[in-house]
Amino acid sequence: MTLTDREKALVAISNAVSVYSVYTKNPDMMPKNMTLIDFVLKSTPPELKKEVTIEIIDEVFDFVSQTRHQLS
């Protein structure tokens, strides 16, 4: 079974949110004034950007945040 572009975008967003979270723990690794939205957009492959919306980023961020808190 092949992933759809939407599913691939969700994976890319989830990965970017996780990496961003790690970077925020060490501010020297993150470029100055880089927001989560900027980071997600820069991390998403160009062919998937048409699938990315602020609503999807928010939803993925909420889900990843809740999952991480449950694991802690």
C-alpha positions in Angstrom: 0.0 0.0 0.0 1.4 3.4 -1.0 1.0 6.5 1.1 -1.1 9.3 -0.3 0.5 12.8 -0.5 -1.7 13.9 2.4 -0.3 11.0 4.5 3.2 11.8 3.5 2.6 15.4 4.5 1.4 14.3 7.9 4.5 12.3 8.4 6.7 15.2 7.4 4.9 17.6 9.7 5.0 15.2 12.6 8.8 14.7 12.0 9.3 18.5 11.8 7.4 19.1 15.0 9.5 16.4 16.9 12.8 17.8 15.6 11.7 21.4 16.4 10.9 20.2 19.9 14.4 18.8 20.3 16.0 22.0 18.9 14.1 24.2 21.3 15.7 22.4 24.2 19.1 23.6 22.8 18.6 27.1 21.4 22.1 27.2 19.9 21.0 24.6 17.4 18.0 26.6 16.2 18.3 29.6 13.9 17.1 32.8 15.7 13.4 33.7 15.5 12.5 30.4 13.8 8.9 29.6 14.5 7.4 26.1 14.4 5.4 27.1 11.3 8.6 28.3 9.5 10.4 25.2 10.5 7.6 22.9 9.2 7.5 24.8 5.9 11.2 24.7 5.4 11.3 21.0 6.3 8.5 19.9 4.1 9.5 18.6 0.7 8.3 21.0 -2.1 6.0 18.4 -3.7 4.1 18.0 -0.4 3.7 21.7 0.5 0.3 21.9 -1.3 -1.0 19.6 1.4 0.2 21.7 4.3 -2.2 24.1 6.1 -2.0 25.9 9.4 -4.9 23.7 10.6 -3.1 20.5 9.8 0.1 21.8 11.5 -2.0 22.7 14.6 -3.7 19.4 14.7 -0.4 17.4 14.3 1.3 19.6 17.0 -1.6 19.0 19.4 -1.5 15.3 18.8 2.3 15.0 19.2 2.2 17.2 22.3 -0.5 15.0 23.9 1.4 11.8 23.0 4.6 13.1 24.4 2.9 14.1 27.7 1.3 10.7 28.0 4.8 9.0 27.6 6.4 11.2 30.3 
